[in-house]
Amino acid sequence: MQIEQLQVALKPRTMWECADLGTKLALRWFPSLAIAWLLIALPFLFIAMQFERFLIQLLFLWWFKPLYERTVLMALSILIFDGRLTIRGILRGFTDTRLWFYLTLFRFSWRRSENTPIDALEELDFTTQSQRRQWLYASDNRIAVIVTSFGLMIEAIIVLALIALFYFFTQSDFNSAYAGALKILNINEIGKQESTFLLSAIFIAMGVSAVFYVSVGFATYLNRRTIKEGWDLELGFKKIVNRLGVLVLSAALVLPGLEAIARESASDVEAVLSEVLDAPEFNQTKTITVPEHLSEYVHDLFRVEDVEPSRIQVGIGSRVVSWILKFILISSLIVAFVFLIYKFHATYGSGVLRRRAKGSDFTQSIRVKSLPANVLQTIQQHWLNQEIRESLSLLYSASVIYVDAKFTCNIKECDTEGECIRKTRDIQADARDTLLEITQLWMQIAYAKATPSEERFRSALQRFEKHVAPA
Amino acid sequence: MSSDHSAQTALVDSTIRLETFTGVDIELRIAGVYIRGIARLIDDAIRFLIVSALFALLIPTGNIGLGLAAVAGFFVWWLYNVLFEVLNNGITPGKHYMGLRAVNADGTPIGWTNAVIRSTLLVADFLPFGYLTGIATMTLTGTHQRVGDIVAGTIVVYNRPRKVRQIADLHRAIPVPEGLTAEDRLLFLSFQERISDLSSERAIELAETLLPLLGKQGQEAVIEVLAIAQGIRIGT
């Protein structure tokens, strides 16, 4: 993961703010996420409709929810790192064997929304995964239960609202609309048409709810990692270094000269300031028009002189108009959503979506050059200095870079450890196994804080030298 | 590997920045649908209890009592939000429990007109069932406004300040390096406050990010960053 690529403002948030952030994430990429959900959920809807009894249809559709949600999670994990969404990328989540636990043992888990990002994106072994969950969510784990409860409630509200809307718009009077709505809710005596309508309503509700459910879970996961691993601090410190690193160096070289200039010019500062403040740019007046009811407030609070209240009435009328405009906008969005589904189908059907272009030799060469001059020596030096994390981090990075340069595996900067392993499946067996072992060592120290034995480290280093490092 | 950020779109954030007339930016943490949903449930439960109590008291007095209870119940249901929001600084009991506050969109306290509009349009937000319209508009608007908020020009914000941890005065202070902006200084303070959340390896890794600036590695880098933070805190 490259946190520099994240499309989210990183900062420590409360659990409620995480839920708000999740809502915004869902809204930002709703069309893509909804399409990703439909990609898997639609076939299941058609299969469900083949069953005779409504309750079995419903149970079938509901039971496989974790499957549909996984596509949303994978799509979000790509979009959030500014990656390009592909069908292959979305379907990659199904290779995770833990997914099947969510369809069996953990199907009733209330914490699915916050646990699946760890399963799908970090791909740790079971023990490490359990430790990781405890470490990540130990202090704040209520939101997953609240989000699950809220999601169920929203689904129920959407279904009931769709039923109410349908009958109130199609029936001539209130009584028949009410009777129709009651009839459809009596699922023991439900007819074929009504069951199809009800199942479709539930399907829509599940889709809307799933996008928000997964997004909130993912936002919580990001927030916990931000808190526990200081992602925001890392980004901020890097920015400071980028900005000040050069300045500090320049200052050291020119400081004596600057001091002399400063002494000489100190006496002139006042004169210069007066001159600047007298300039026309600082003597312009600007008329700010504010609503009448705010004029007194503006005058008192900000000490703005000569506040002239406007005669514009910002009343209910104009606000209702603005609301109507928003309503039109929302309707347009729904139409746009339908259009996007059509477009997605057309694009995918015509085979326009292609695999991302492979990294050029130039990029690979740059990556190799970014490593220290003597990688092996540096790794060993870190190890001897008890800088285990640095040592394994360099060993892992160097392995990935060398393997990518040697076998052209198209490894991207935003690829997770699991993705790197997957992309190197078809390379020479020795190199692949070496990379796998080194990745395991790295993940143990990075995520489980487990230091490997000296013997294992030496063995990995030898294999790295033999099978991965350039001769 | 690469950190090129060309053609970047705005980052997704849960807060908005409001520019005041003086040019000072205020960060507003706008409350979303989840926490407001819980606050609404609490308020509705309280209103329900009050109205039920009114009916229980007045119904035994006969038809006049029933009529009085109906009228009083209506006013309680409708005025509950208005009175609390105007007289209690935008805070109803439900909002108080969840740490929220209703304010005008410019951050100023809510007035009678806006409070009445908000309360009246709760009915519109309820339609067609279970506050679905309100939930939908809160989700679709970047400022999490329900219909009542959009029409009245109000928002609901988090009222509780973020928790600031107590810092033990254990770190030596050194002068703050030149050129650090207010935002940079906050980062150093944040590092000092959050160091107990970080593993020691990660704290070193973060502090070593500043290696080109501070020239320190390992534990020394962490101590240096903490000393700068302490310098900022005591105003060296």
Interface residues (C-beta under 8 A of the other chain):
Chain A: Q2 E4 Q5 L6 Q7 V8 A9 P12 R13 T14 W16 E17 C18 A19 D20 L21 T23 K24 L25 A26 L27 R28 D82 I146 V147 F150 M153 I154 A156 I157 I158 L160 A161 A164 L165 F168 F212 V216 I227 K228 E229 G230 D232 L233 E234 G236 F237 K238 I240 V241 R243 L244 G245 L247 V248 A251 I288 L294 Y297 V298 L301 F302 V304 V314 I316 R319 V320 S322 W323 K326 I330 L333 R367 S370 E387 I388 R389 E390 E413 I445 K449
Chain B: M1 S2 S3 H5 Q8 T9 L11 V12 D13 S14 T15 T20 F21 T22 R29 I30 A31 G32 V33 Y34 I35 G37 I38 M98 D106 T108 I117 P128 F129 G130 Y131 L132 I135 A136 T137 T139 L140 T141 G142 H144 V147 I150 V151 A152 G153 Y158 R162 P177 E178 G179 L180 E183 D184 L187 S190 F191 R194 D197 L198 S199 E201 R202 A203 E205 L206 T209 L210 L211 P212 L213 G218
